[in-house]
Amino acid sequence: MLAKKVRARVARALQWARWQAIYKTDAWRLGYFDARELPEYLVMRSNQERFRRFQQEHRSRVYRRFYITVVPRTLDLLEYGLKLLPADLNVFLILNGLADWEQDYLATEFPDIPSFTLETRGGSILYDRVLDLLVEENEFDFGVLDQDCFVLDESLFDQLQFQRDELVKSPFFTRNEEAGIEFPRTYFLYFNVSVVKSIRDKYRISFRRCWTLPASLEEKLAELNLGYHNFPHPSLNYFDNFQLIWAMAMHERIPFGRVPTMHGQGAVCSERVVHVGAGHAYLTEPYRDSMVENLRTYDRLSQLEREMLRAAAFCHYAHLRLLETSESDVLRQRYLPFFSTYDGSQGVRRCFRSLIRPADIEKMEIVVEAAQRREERRGKRPRRPES
């Protein structure tokens, strides 16, 4: 027993010494880690080594490069999103915690799209760590696109050339009223890699969400009227993914590039890109089962809880709407049972009619119709046998 305790103490001491060596070098480049997160850091180091080899294998495909991080229970979104992308876009899939059958499905249905499977410790890797990994291992400009972001106008990708030393280009921005600033969202970002890296290196900051602000940045954030008194999103009590980086870029007077989201004018104006907010955060059984009760007590919910419930209601509607029109028997068989408490997408709409906006319903119809038109123009690919 004594020898076992000694070995355990020695192992902990060696682990701490190893952590100290890591922390004093460049651990921040893959996100902030504390001593308890050493196993997670080692997983990310392993992912980095493997991803570096993956990048080398595809080094000839650097032009118009976009990454989509794919998380569980969202292949219905991906299916539609990929239909809408231009054929000459170099798309890469980052598979983040998918079930075996989901990985097999993608390999069968989209064999020509390179995919990289992240090693995880159960569940999915935090998206901010994925963004750090992508920036660390890319020397050329690239983009990221959420699965629930649908590009309706292919020419949008022709407007991503940087003017001056812009940090990023994006069609999606949010305004912080108290600070009087607008900042880019991560649904669709095209990175000016050299500028992003210069900001990260200068301030030693990652994409990681941040509850405790680095003391060296507090004064600089205060000049932007941001900080503990005013987080970029008023309903959150932290700086979300990427927000410290763009804030320091704003402090340095580095601009952001805005890509127009609308096409045409007046009555013939139409959306070029749609973000529907139907990610996987609300696709858990406990949250699903709590939604009706939360609706009953809506007036007593906090602002953040209300925002989450509205997002979850539309998330469930959006998934059901896409599954109802999907050609994949596999996705319907695998995903529909989760939504069995509803009577289809219209059942979700009736249940949460006070939370789901008509404009959001219209967005989903636009996405479905656009994907169908795109397939008709390209010529429908042969349907694979379902297993």
N, C-alpha and C positions, 0 to 999 in steps of 0.2 A: 504493500500500500504506500509506504514511504517513497519507494523508488518511483512509483507511478506519479505521486505528487511532485517529486523533483523534476521528472521529465516534463510534466505539464507546465511547471514554472519556467523551465528552460525554453520550452516551445513558445510560451508567451513572451519571454524576453527577446527571443530571436525574431519573433513576429514584430514586436515593437521596434527593435533596431532596424529591421527591414523597412518598416513604415517610416521611420525617421529619415532614412536615406532617400526614400521615395519623395516624401513631403518636401525635402529641401531642394529637390530638383524641379521637375516640371509636371507634377501631378495635376496642377490646376488646368492644364491644357485639355484634359479629358473631363473637366468638371471638378468642383470642389469635393474633397473627400476628407472625412475625419478618420481617426484610428479604427472606429467600429466598422468602417466601410472598406477596409483593406481587401476582403474577398471580392467585393464589387469592383474595386479598382483593378485588381489582377485580371478579372474577367474582361474589363475594358482594354487592358493592355494586350490581352490575347486577341480580342477582336481587332485591335489596331494592327497587329502584325499580320493577321489574316486578310484584313481589308486592304492593307498596303499591297499584298500580292494580287488581290482581286483587281485593284486599280491598274497594276502593271499589265495584267492580262488584257485590259480594255483601254490601254493608253492611247490607241488610235482614235477613240471615240470621245474626244474632248469637246467637239463643237456642239453647241446647243444641248448641253448635258443637264438633265434633271433627275433628281432622286425622289422617289415616293416611298415613305416608310409605311410598311403594311403591318397592321396590328390585327389581333384575332377578331373574328366575327364581322369583318368589314369587306369581304371580297365582293359583295354585291355593289358597294360603292366603287371599288377599284375597277370592276368590270365595265361600268358605265364611263368612268373617268378615262380609261385607256381608249375607249372607242372614239373619244372626242379629240385626242391628241394628234398632231400632224405626224405623218409617216416618217418625216426626216428628223424628228426629235430623238435624241439619244436618251432613252429612258432607262433607269436602273431601279430595281426594287430592293429595298432593304427590309428583309423579313424579320420581324421583331416579336418573337414569342408565339408564332403561329402553331396551331395543331398540325400533326403530321399530315392529316388529310388535306388541310389547307395548302401546305407546301406542295403536296403531290398534285393538287388541282392546278395550282399556278404553273408548275412544270409542264403539265399536260396541255393546258389551255393557252399559255403564252410562252412557248418554248424559245422564242426568238428574243425575249427580253431578259437581259442578264439580271440575276438576283444574287444577293449576298445575305446569308443567314447569320444573324447575330447569335453568338453564344449568350445565354442568359442564366440566371440563377433561379429560375422559376418566374413566371409572369413575363413582363416586357421590360426592356431597358427604358429608362426615362428619356423622353424625346430630346431634352436639352443635351444629354450626353451624346445622343446620336448626331446632333448638329455640331458639337465639338469635334467628334470623330471625322465628320465630312470635311470641315474646314481644315483640320490638321492634315488631311491626306489628299487635298486638292491644291494644285498650283495654278490652275486655270479657273476662270469664273464659271460658276455653275448655279443651278436653281434647285429649290425644293418646292414640292407641291403636295398639299394635303390630299388624302383620298376623297374627302368630301368637297373638294374644290374642282369645279367643272368648267373647262375652257370652251366657250361656245364659238369664239372667233379665233381661228388659227393664226391670223395676222398679228395677234397680240405678241406672239413669240418673236416677231420681227422688230419689235420696239424695245428691245432690251439692251441696246448699246448705251454704254455709260457716257454721260456728259460731265465734264470736269472730273472731280474725284468723288463722285457719289458713293455712298456706302453700299446701298442696295437699290434695287428697283422693285416696286410692288404696286399692284392695283388696289390693295386694301390698307386703309389707314384708319386710326381711331384718334379722336380728339380728347385731350385732357383739358377740361374747361378751366380749372383753377390755374393751371400753368399756362394755358393758352398755346399749347403745342399740339401738333399732330405727329403720330408715330406709326411706322409700318407694322403690320401684323404678319404672323408667320404662316398664314394659309398658303401664300404664294410669295416667295422671295427669290430674287436673283442677286447673288452675292458678287460684289467687287472684291475678289479674294485678297488681293494685296492690301487694300484699304482696311478690310475687316481684320486681317492678321496684324496690321500695324497698331490698331486700337487695342486688340487683345494683348499684344506683346508689351505695349507701353504701360498699360494699367494692370496687367496680369489678371485678366478677368475672362471668365468662360461664359457659355450660354446658360449656365445653370440658374434655376430659380434662386432667389436670394431673400431670405427673411432678415438676416443680420447684415447690414451694409458695411462694406470695408470702410474703416475710419478715414482712410486717405481720400475717399470719394465723396464723403458727406458734404463738404463745402462746395465741391463742384456741382453736385446734384442740387444743392440749395440755390445756386445761381440760376438753375432752370426752374426753380420753385417745385422741386421734387424731393422726396425723402420720406421719412417716417410720417410726416404730417400730410403727405400727398403722394400716394403711390400712383403709377400710371393708370391702372384700373381702379377706380374709386371703391369698387366692391371687394377688392383683394387687399390683403395686408402684407404683400411681398412684391418684389420685382419679378415678373414672370420671365419665361424663356427669352433671351436675346435683349432684354430691356436695359440691362446695365451697359451693354455694348453700344446700342444706339444712343443711349443717354450721353455716354462719353464722346461719341462722335458728334452729337449735337453741341456739347461743350466745346469741342474743337472747331465748331462751325463747318463740319463736313455735312453736305446736303444729302437728302434722300431723293431718289428718282421716282416719280409717280407715273404709272401706266394707266391711261384712261380706261375706265370700266364700262363706258357706254359708247355705242356706235350710232352715228346719225344724229339727227336733230328733230326737235319737236315731236310730232305724232309718230314719226317713223324711227324714233330713238329706241335702241334695243341693248340689252346687256351683253357684254363680251365675255364675262366670266362671272360665275355664280359660286358662292360659298354657302353651303346649306347647314353647316354645323351639326353633322350627324356622325361624329366620331364614336369611339368605342367606350368612352368613359361611363356612359349610361347603360351599357349592355351587360349588366350584372343582375343576377336574380334578386339579391336583396334590394337594390335600388328600384328595380322594376316593381317589386311587390310593395314598396313604400309609396309609390307615386299617387295612388288614389287617395290614401290617407293624407298625404301632403297637400293634395288639392283641397280637401275638406278644411284644412287648417291654414289655407294659403295666407290669410290676413295676419297670421301670427308668425309667419316665416320671416327670416332676415332677408335683406336685399339679395345677398349671394344665393341663398336657398331658393328664392323665387326665380332668379336667373337660371339656376340649374334645373329647376322643374320645367320651366318653359323650354329650355334647350333639350331636355330629355324627352318631353312630349313630342317635339318636332323631330327629334332623332328617331324615335320609334315610328312615327308616320313616314319619314323619308325612307327608312329601310324597308318597311312593308310595301311602299309604293314601288320601289325598284324591284323587289322580289316578285311582286305581282306581274311585272312586265318582263322579267328576266327569262331568257331562253334556257337557263341552266336548271335542270331537274335536281342536280346535286346540291346547288346552293339553296334551293327551296326546301329540299328534304332536310338539310342540315340546320338551316337558320330559322325556318318558320315556326318550329315548336316553341322557341323562346317567346314568340309573340302570340301564343295560343289563347291568352286571356282576352285578346281583342277580336273583334269581328272584322279583320282586315284593316287596311289603311283608313277606310271610312269609319270604322269603329273607334280608332284612335282619335280621329278628327271629332267625332261626336263626344267622346269622353272628355277631351281636353279642348273643347271648342272655345273656351274663354282664354286659352293660352296660345293657341296656334293661329298665327296671323294669315289672312287670305293671301297676302303678298308672298308668304313663304310657300303656301300651297301652289301658287302660280309658278314659283321658281322650280319646283319639282316637275311640273308639267313641261316647262321649257326644257329642262334637262332630258327628260324622257323623249320628247319629240325631236330634239336636236340629235340625240344619239341614234334614233331610228333613221333620220334623214341622212346622217353621215354614213351609216352602214349601207343605205340604198345607193348613195353616190359611189361608194368604193366598190360595191359588189359584195354581197354577203358572203363571208367565208364559210366553207363547209362546216356543218355542225358535227362535232365529235360525238361518238357514242357515249352515253352517260353510263357510269358504273354504279 
